[in-house]
C-alpha cells in the first residue's frame, strides 16, 4: 500500500516529571487535538462505575463550576470527548490551534484542581441509572454483558458487569480516591496532533511537567492463567422482538507473529458487507439485517467476536450457520477472486483509517498500548497484499477447527424454535 508508515511514529518528549508527550505535527492544519491518556480503565477500579464516574466528572474545579468550565471551553470553540474502556481512560480536546495556550491552561485547571461535587455525582448517577434501565431492555446489551462474563468469569476485571444497585453504592469519596491514585504523572501520556506550534509544546511542558502528582504506575494487567471453559448460554428476555447472538473466544495477542493473518481471515469471514457470514446469514437465509465479526484487543487478552441481532426463532440456525462457515474455510481454500476482493476492500478501509493526522495519532495509540512499532502495520500491509488462499485455509484450520467457542444468546425463550 502506498503509505508512509514513518508518520505512525511520533517524536517523543519527556516532561520534567516523566510524562511522555507524543507529537504528530500537521503544519497545514488550523486545528489541534490534545489527548490526555491515563492508565485508569475499569479493570483498576475497586467499585463498579468508579472509573467512568471519575472521568465523566473531570469538569468542576476549585475556581469554576462544571457549567462554568463548559462555557469557557465553548468560548474558544473547543470540543471535548471522554472515553473509558477496560484498560485506559482519556480526555480529548479539539480546538483551533490559535487558542492552544488558553486551552492548555483550562486543561491544567481541570487536572490539577479537580473537585468532585456530591451534587454532580448524584446527577450523574441518576442519569446513568436511567440509561442502564434503557440499555437492559435491549437484547444486544444483555447478551454482551453475559458474553464477557462467560468468557472471562464474573470475578475477572474484564468479565465484571455493572448492576443497578451499584449506582446506589458509589460515593464521592470513592471517585476522589480513584482520581488521586490513577490520575497521576506515572500513569499519564499526552498526545498532541495537528497545527500546533512550539508555544503549544512549551505550554504543555510548563503546565504539566511540574506540580503534578507523580504517583505510582498502575500494574499492567497480564493474561490470566486459567479462563472458564467454553460453553453455550441462553439469557431469557420475555417479550423480546429479536434475539441477540454472540459467539467467540480469546485469541492470540497483537504481538503474535500470525496476528496479521488472523486479521485477514476475520475480515473475509465477517469483517465487511460482502463477507462469508453476511452472504450466507443475511443475503441467502434472511435471518438478520446484519452480522459481523471483529477483533477486540485488550491489554491482557484479545477476543474474537461474532455478533448479530436475528429473527427470534432463528438463533439456533444462526449459530449453526456460523459454525458451518467456519468448517467451509477449514475444508476448502477461498477462491482467488474472493480473496482479491477482500484485499482491495480492506486496503481501502485501512487507508481511510489513516486519512489525516488525527486518525494517524489514533492508530498509533494501538501500537503504544501493546509496545509495537510501525513494523506492525508494515507487516499487516505485506500480509494483506501477499496472503494466499492456502494460508487463509491454514489459519482457519488453526483457529476455527478446534472447539472452544463461547456462545451467548439473549431472547424470548417462548419464541425460541426447538
C-alpha positions as CSV (number, residue, x, y, z in Angstrom):
1,X,0.0,0.0,0.0
2,X,1.2,3.5,-0.8
3,X,1.5,4.9,2.7
4,X,4.4,6.5,4.6
5,X,4.5,4.4,7.7
6,X,7.0,6.7,9.4
7,X,4.1,9.0,10.1
8,X,2.9,6.5,12.7
9,X,5.9,7.0,15.0
10,X,5.8,10.4,16.8
11,X,8.5,12.5,18.1
12,X,8.5,11.8,21.9
13,X,9.5,14.3,24.6
14,X,9.7,13.7,28.3
15,X,8.3,16.4,30.5
16,X,10.1,17.3,33.7
17,X,8.1,14.8,35.8
18,X,8.4,12.0,33.2
19,X,5.1,12.4,31.4
20,X,5.7,11.4,27.8
21,X,4.5,14.0,25.2
22,X,3.9,12.5,21.7
23,X,3.9,14.9,18.8
24,X,2.1,14.4,15.5
25,X,2.6,17.7,13.5
26,X,0.5,18.9,10.6
27,X,1.6,22.5,9.7
28,X,-1.2,22.9,7.2
29,X,-4.0,22.4,9.8
30,X,-5.7,25.1,11.7
31,X,-6.9,22.6,14.3
32,X,-5.2,20.7,17.1
33,X,-6.1,17.7,19.1
34,X,-4.8,17.2,22.6
35,X,-5.4,13.9,24.3
36,X,-4.6,13.1,27.9
37,X,-4.4,9.3,28.4
38,X,-4.3,7.6,31.8
39,X,-3.9,4.0,32.9
40,X,-7.2,4.4,34.6
41,X,-9.6,1.9,32.9
42,X,-12.4,0.0,34.6
43,X,-10.0,-3.0,35.3
44,X,-8.3,-0.9,38.0
45,X,-11.4,0.2,39.9
46,X,-12.3,-1.2,43.3
47,X,-16.0,-0.4,42.9
48,X,-18.2,-0.6,39.8
49,X,-18.6,2.7,37.9
50,X,-15.7,4.3,39.8
51,X,-13.5,4.8,36.6
52,X,-16.3,6.1,34.4
53,X,-17.7,8.5,37.1
54,X,-14.2,9.9,37.7
55,X,-13.6,10.5,34.0
56,X,-17.1,12.0,33.5
57,X,-16.8,14.4,36.4
58,X,-13.5,15.9,35.4
59,X,-15.2,19.3,34.9
60,X,-15.6,21.3,38.0
61,X,-12.5,22.8,39.7
62,X,-11.6,24.8,42.8
63,X,-12.4,28.0,41.0
64,X,-15.2,27.1,38.4
65,X,-18.3,25.0,38.4
66,X,-18.8,22.3,35.8
67,X,-21.1,24.6,33.8
68,X,-18.6,27.5,34.0
69,X,-15.8,25.3,32.7
70,X,-18.0,24.1,29.9
71,X,-18.8,27.7,29.0
72,X,-15.1,28.6,29.0
73,X,-14.3,25.8,26.5
74,X,-17.2,26.8,24.4
75,X,-15.9,30.3,24.2
76,X,-12.9,29.1,22.4
77,X,-14.9,26.8,20.2
78,X,-13.3,23.7,21.8
79,X,-14.9,20.3,21.7
80,X,-14.3,17.7,24.4
81,X,-14.7,13.9,24.2
82,X,-14.2,11.5,27.1
83,X,-13.5,7.8,26.9
84,X,-13.1,5.0,29.4
85,X,-12.5,1.4,28.4
86,X,-11.3,-1.6,30.3
87,X,-7.7,-0.6,30.3
88,X,-7.4,3.2,29.9
89,X,-9.3,6.5,30.2
90,X,-8.8,9.6,28.1
91,X,-9.9,13.2,27.7
92,X,-9.6,14.6,24.2
93,X,-9.9,18.3,23.2
94,X,-10.3,19.5,19.7
95,X,-9.7,23.3,19.2
96,X,-8.4,25.9,16.9
97,X,-4.6,26.0,17.1
98,X,-4.6,29.8,17.7
99,X,-6.2,29.2,21.1
100,X,-3.8,26.5,22.2
101,X,-2.3,28.4,25.1
102,X,-5.7,29.2,26.6
103,X,-6.9,25.6,26.1
104,X,-3.8,24.1,27.8
105,X,-4.4,26.4,30.7
106,X,-8.0,25.2,31.1
107,X,-6.8,21.6,30.9
108,X,-4.3,22.3,33.6
109,X,-7.0,23.6,35.9
110,X,-9.2,20.5,35.2
111,X,-6.5,18.0,36.1
112,X,-4.7,19.8,38.9
113,X,-7.7,21.4,40.7
114,X,-10.5,18.9,40.1
115,X,-13.4,19.0,42.5
116,X,-15.9,16.1,42.7
117,X,-19.2,17.5,44.0
118,X,-21.6,15.2,45.7
119,X,-24.4,17.0,43.9
120,X,-22.8,16.5,40.5
121,X,-22.1,12.8,41.3
122,X,-25.8,12.3,42.3
123,X,-27.0,13.9,39.0
124,X,-24.5,11.8,37.0
125,X,-25.6,8.5,38.7
126,X,-29.3,9.3,38.2
127,X,-28.7,9.8,34.5
128,X,-26.5,6.7,34.3
129,X,-29.2,4.7,36.1
130,X,-31.8,5.7,33.6
131,X,-29.5,4.8,30.7
132,X,-28.8,1.5,32.4
133,X,-32.6,0.7,32.6
134,X,-33.0,1.5,28.9
135,X,-29.9,-0.5,27.9
136,X,-31.1,-3.5,29.8
137,X,-34.2,-3.7,27.7
138,X,-32.0,-4.3,24.7
139,X,-31.1,-7.9,23.9
140,X,-27.8,-6.8,22.4
141,X,-26.7,-5.2,25.7
142,X,-27.8,-8.2,27.8
143,X,-26.0,-10.7,25.5
144,X,-22.9,-8.5,25.5
145,X,-22.7,-8.5,29.3
146,X,-23.4,-12.2,29.5
147,X,-20.8,-13.0,26.8
148,X,-17.9,-11.3,28.6
149,X,-18.9,-12.8,32.0
150,X,-19.0,-16.2,30.3
151,X,-15.6,-15.7,28.5
152,X,-13.6,-14.3,31.5
153,X,-15.7,-15.2,34.5
154,X,-17.6,-12.8,36.7
155,X,-14.6,-12.4,39.0
156,X,-12.2,-11.2,36.3
157,X,-12.0,-7.4,35.7
158,X,-12.9,-7.9,32.0
159,X,-15.9,-10.1,33.0
160,X,-17.5,-8.0,35.7
161,X,-20.7,-6.2,34.9
162,X,-22.4,-3.2,36.5
163,X,-25.7,-3.9,38.3
164,X,-28.4,-1.4,39.1
165,X,-27.7,-1.4,42.8
166,X,-24.1,-0.3,42.1
167,X,-25.4,3.2,41.3
168,X,-26.6,3.5,44.9
169,X,-23.2,2.3,46.4
170,X,-20.8,4.7,44.8
171,X,-19.8,7.6,47.0
172,X,-17.9,10.9,46.3
173,X,-15.0,9.6,48.3
174,X,-14.7,6.6,46.0
175,X,-14.4,8.9,43.0
176,X,-11.8,11.1,44.7
177,X,-9.8,8.1,45.8
178,X,-9.7,6.8,42.2
179,X,-8.6,10.2,40.9
180,X,-5.8,10.6,43.4
181,X,-4.5,7.1,42.7
182,X,-4.6,6.9,39.0
183,X,-4.7,10.4,37.5
184,X,-1.0,10.9,38.2
185,X,2.1,11.5,36.2
186,X,3.3,7.9,36.4
187,X,0.1,6.8,34.6
188,X,-0.2,9.6,32.1
189,X,0.7,10.3,28.5
190,X,-0.2,13.3,26.3
191,X,-0.7,13.1,22.5
192,X,-0.6,16.4,20.6
193,X,-1.6,16.4,17.0
194,X,-2.4,18.9,14.3
195,X,-1.3,22.5,13.7
196,X,0.3,23.2,17.0
197,X,3.3,25.5,17.5
198,X,6.4,25.4,19.6
199,X,4.4,27.7,22.0
200,X,1.9,24.9,22.4
201,X,4.6,22.4,23.3
202,X,6.1,24.8,25.8
203,X,2.8,25.4,27.4
204,X,2.2,21.7,27.9
205,X,5.7,21.2,29.2
206,X,5.4,24.2,31.6
207,X,1.9,23.4,32.9
208,X,2.1,19.5,33.1
209,X,5.8,18.9,33.6
210,X,5.7,20.1,37.2
211,X,3.3,20.5,40.1
212,X,1.5,17.3,39.0
213,X,1.5,14.3,41.5
214,X,4.0,11.7,40.4
215,X,2.1,8.8,42.0
216,X,2.7,5.1,41.3
217,X,2.4,3.4,37.9
218,X,-0.7,1.2,37.7
219,X,0.2,-2.5,37.5
220,X,-0.4,-3.6,33.9
221,X,-2.9,-6.5,33.7
222,X,-1.5,-9.7,32.3
223,X,-3.0,-12.8,30.8
224,X,-5.0,-15.0,33.3
225,X,-3.6,-18.5,33.7
226,X,-7.0,-20.1,33.6
227,X,-10.2,-18.8,32.0
228,X,-13.6,-20.5,32.0
229,X,-14.1,-23.4,29.6
230,X,-16.1,-22.7,26.5
231,X,-19.9,-23.2,26.9
232,X,-23.2,-22.1,25.4
233,X,-25.5,-19.9,27.4
234,X,-29.0,-18.5,26.9
235,X,-30.4,-15.4,28.7
236,X,-34.2,-15.2,28.6
237,X,-35.8,-11.9,27.8
238,X,-39.6,-12.1,27.8
239,X,-41.2,-10.1,25.1
240,X,-38.1,-9.5,23.1
241,X,-38.8,-9.0,19.4
242,X,-35.3,-10.2,18.3
243,X,-32.6,-12.5,19.7
244,X,-29.0,-11.3,20.1
245,X,-26.3,-13.8,19.3
246,X,-22.7,-13.5,20.4
247,X,-20.0,-16.1,19.7
248,X,-16.3,-16.0,20.1
249,X,-13.2,-16.8,22.1
250,X,-9.9,-15.5,23.4
251,X,-7.3,-15.5,20.6
252,X,-3.6,-14.5,20.1
253,X,-2.5,-11.0,21.1
254,X,-1.4,-8.4,18.5
255,X,2.2,-9.2,19.3
256,X,1.9,-12.7,17.9
257,X,3.5,-13.4,14.6
258,X,0.3,-14.6,12.9
259,X,-2.0,-11.8,14.1
260,X,-1.9,-10.1,10.7
261,X,-3.0,-13.4,9.1
262,X,-5.8,-13.7,11.5
263,X,-7.0,-10.2,10.8
264,X,-7.3,-11.0,7.1
265,X,-9.2,-14.2,7.9
266,X,-11.5,-12.3,10.2
267,X,-12.2,-9.7,7.5
268,X,-13.0,-12.4,4.9
269,X,-15.2,-14.2,7.4
270,X,-17.2,-11.3,8.8
271,X,-15.4,-8.0,8.6
272,X,-17.2,-6.3,5.6
273,X,-20.5,-6.3,3.8
274,X,-19.5,-9.0,1.3
275,X,-18.1,-11.3,4.0
276,X,-18.9,-15.0,4.2
277,X,-21.4,-14.8,7.1
278,X,-23.1,-11.7,5.6
279,X,-23.6,-13.5,2.3
280,X,-25.0,-16.6,4.0
281,X,-26.9,-15.5,7.0
282,X,-28.2,-12.2,5.7
283,X,-28.4,-12.4,1.9
284,X,-29.2,-16.1,1.5
285,X,-31.1,-17.1,4.7
286,X,-32.5,-13.7,5.6
287,X,-32.1,-14.3,9.3
288,X,-30.8,-10.8,10.1
289,X,-30.2,-7.4,8.7
290,X,-26.5,-7.6,9.6
291,X,-23.9,-9.8,11.1
292,X,-20.2,-9.2,11.6
293,X,-17.1,-10.5,13.3
294,X,-14.4,-8.3,14.8
295,X,-11.2,-8.5,16.9
296,X,-11.2,-6.7,20.3
297,X,-7.7,-6.3,21.5
298,X,-7.5,-5.8,25.3
299,X,-4.2,-5.5,27.1
300,X,-4.4,-8.8,29.0
301,X,-6.4,-10.8,26.4
302,X,-7.6,-10.4,22.8
303,X,-11.1,-11.6,22.0
304,X,-12.6,-12.5,18.6
305,X,-16.4,-12.0,18.5
306,X,-19.2,-12.7,16.0
307,X,-22.3,-10.6,16.8
308,X,-25.8,-10.2,15.4
309,X,-29.4,-9.5,16.2
310,X,-31.5,-12.0,14.4
311,X,-35.1,-13.2,14.0
312,X,-36.3,-14.6,17.3
313,X,-36.9,-18.1,16.1
314,X,-33.6,-18.4,14.2
315,X,-30.9,-18.1,16.8
316,X,-30.0,-21.8,16.8
317,X,-29.9,-21.8,13.0
318,X,-27.6,-18.7,13.0
319,X,-25.2,-20.3,15.4
320,X,-25.2,-23.4,13.2
321,X,-24.5,-21.4,10.1
322,X,-21.6,-19.5,11.8
323,X,-20.1,-22.9,12.6
324,X,-20.8,-24.1,9.1
325,X,-19.0,-21.2,7.5
326,X,-16.0,-21.9,9.8
327,X,-16.0,-25.6,8.6
328,X,-16.1,-24.5,5.0
329,X,-13.0,-22.4,5.4
330,X,-11.2,-25.2,7.1
331,X,-12.2,-27.7,4.4
332,X,-11.8,-25.6,1.2
333,X,-9.5,-22.7,0.2
334,X,-11.3,-19.5,-0.7
335,X,-11.2,-18.6,-4.4
336,X,-8.6,-16.1,-5.6
337,X,-11.3,-13.8,-6.8
338,X,-12.9,-13.7,-3.4
339,X,-9.5,-13.1,-1.8
340,X,-8.7,-10.3,-4.3
341,X,-12.0,-8.5,-3.4
342,X,-11.1,-8.8,0.3
343,X,-7.7,-7.5,-0.4
344,X,-9.0,-4.4,-2.3
345,X,-11.8,-3.6,0.2
346,X,-9.6,-4.0,3.2
347,X,-6.8,-1.9,1.7
348,X,-9.4,0.9,1.1
349,X,-10.6,0.7,4.7
350,X,-7.1,0.7,6.0
351,X,-6.1,3.8,4.0
352,X,-9.3,5.7,5.0
353,X,-8.4,5.0,8.7
354,X,-5.1,6.7,8.1
355,X,-6.5,9.7,6.3
356,X,-5.4,12.7,8.4
357,X,-3.1,13.3,11.3
358,X,-5.8,12.8,13.9
359,X,-6.6,9.4,12.5
360,X,-2.9,8.5,12.4
361,X,-2.5,9.5,16.1
362,X,-5.5,7.3,16.9
363,X,-3.9,4.3,15.1
364,X,-0.6,4.9,16.9
365,X,-2.3,4.6,20.3
366,X,-2.9,0.9,19.5
367,X,0.8,0.5,18.9
368,X,1.6,2.2,22.2
369,X,-0.7,0.0,24.2
370,X,1.0,-3.2,23.0
371,X,4.6,-1.9,22.8
372,X,4.6,-2.2,19.0
373,X,6.2,-0.1,16.3
374,X,5.2,0.9,12.8
375,X,6.6,-2.5,11.7
376,X,3.2,-3.9,12.9
377,X,1.3,-2.1,10.2
378,X,4.0,-2.7,7.6
379,X,3.7,-6.4,8.3
380,X,-0.1,-6.2,8.1
381,X,0.1,-4.4,4.7
382,X,2.5,-7.0,3.4
383,X,0.3,-9.9,4.7
384,X,-2.8,-8.4,3.1
385,X,-1.0,-7.9,-0.2
386,X,0.6,-11.3,-0.4
387,X,-1.5,-13.8,1.5
388,X,-2.6,-16.8,-0.4
389,X,-5.9,-18.9,-0.3
390,X,-3.9,-21.8,1.1
391,X,-2.6,-19.6,4.0
392,X,-6.2,-18.5,4.7
393,X,-7.3,-22.1,4.9
394,X,-4.4,-23.0,7.2
395,X,-5.3,-20.1,9.5
396,X,-8.9,-21.3,9.6
397,X,-7.8,-24.8,10.5
398,X,-5.7,-23.4,13.4
399,X,-8.3,-21.1,14.8
400,X,-11.7,-22.3,13.6
401,X,-11.4,-26.1,13.7
402,X,-10.8,-26.6,17.4
403,X,-13.7,-26.4,19.9
404,X,-13.5,-23.6,22.4
405,X,-16.1,-21.0,21.2
406,X,-18.4,-19.4,23.7
407,X,-21.9,-18.8,22.5
408,X,-24.3,-16.4,24.2
409,X,-27.9,-15.8,23.1
410,X,-30.5,-13.5,24.6
411,X,-34.1,-13.6,23.5
412,X,-37.7,-14.7,24.3
413,X,-37.5,-18.3,25.4
414,X,-41.1,-18.9,24.5
415,X,-40.5,-17.9,20.9
416,X,-37.2,-19.8,20.5
417,X,-37.5,-22.5,17.9
418,X,-36.7,-26.1,19.1
